[in-house]
Amino acid sequence: MRRFLSNFRLQDSAIKAVGVGSVGTRCALRLFVGDHSDDVLVLQSKQAEPAVLAPYLNQPVPMHEGERVVQGQRLMQTASDAFLGWTTTPEGYHLYWRHFRDWKGSVELTRLDSRGLKDYGALCGWTLAKAHAHHVELDHRAFVEAIDQGRLSAGYGLGS
């Protein structure tokens, strides 16, 4: 990715107005151009705030909020954005980067009939199940690795 991006230079940037959930956070667009007139790349950076559930979880604070957001997106997405990454500003703000595509779609739930609502619910459930399955695979891998390294012991059989 670094090699690819080295073919582009920053041409312009702009601060972006953000949606309701991100009011007060930093969000910017950067226009990069390459050697040819059609080599155009627009990247978006967004400030990554701590998770709203963080105060209620008994887990260590992430080293980087941008990395936390990126890892979460990678768990949820079938094909992740190749430009997805994180960085820290000189002022210490945590940001994550992504390819800017404002192709967000939405479903007007009030316009769905019973079959459409059932299909929409199934799609949402499938998406969450897929993300959960991926998370479980990562957890299992870490569990087996801990056993292999002797950090955890494993007993076999029931009631032993």
URURFEN-V565204 format. One record per run of one state. SS is the DSSP state (a for helix, b for strand, c for the rest). FROM is the first residue (numbers start at 1). LEN is the number of residues. If there is no record, write none. Layout:
ss=SS from=FROM len=LEN
ss=SS from=FROM len=LEN
This chain:
ss=c from=1 len=1
ss=a from=2 len=4
ss=c from=6 len=3
ss=b from=9 len=7
ss=c from=16 len=4
ss=a from=20 len=3
ss=c from=23 len=4
ss=b from=27 len=7
ss=c from=34 len=6
ss=b from=40 len=8
ss=c from=48 len=6
ss=a from=54 len=3
ss=c from=57 len=8
ss=a from=65 len=12
ss=c from=77 len=8
ss=b from=85 len=4
ss=c from=89 len=5
ss=b from=94 len=6
ss=c from=100 len=9
ss=a from=109 len=3
ss=c from=112 len=2
ss=a from=114 len=35
ss=c from=149 len=12
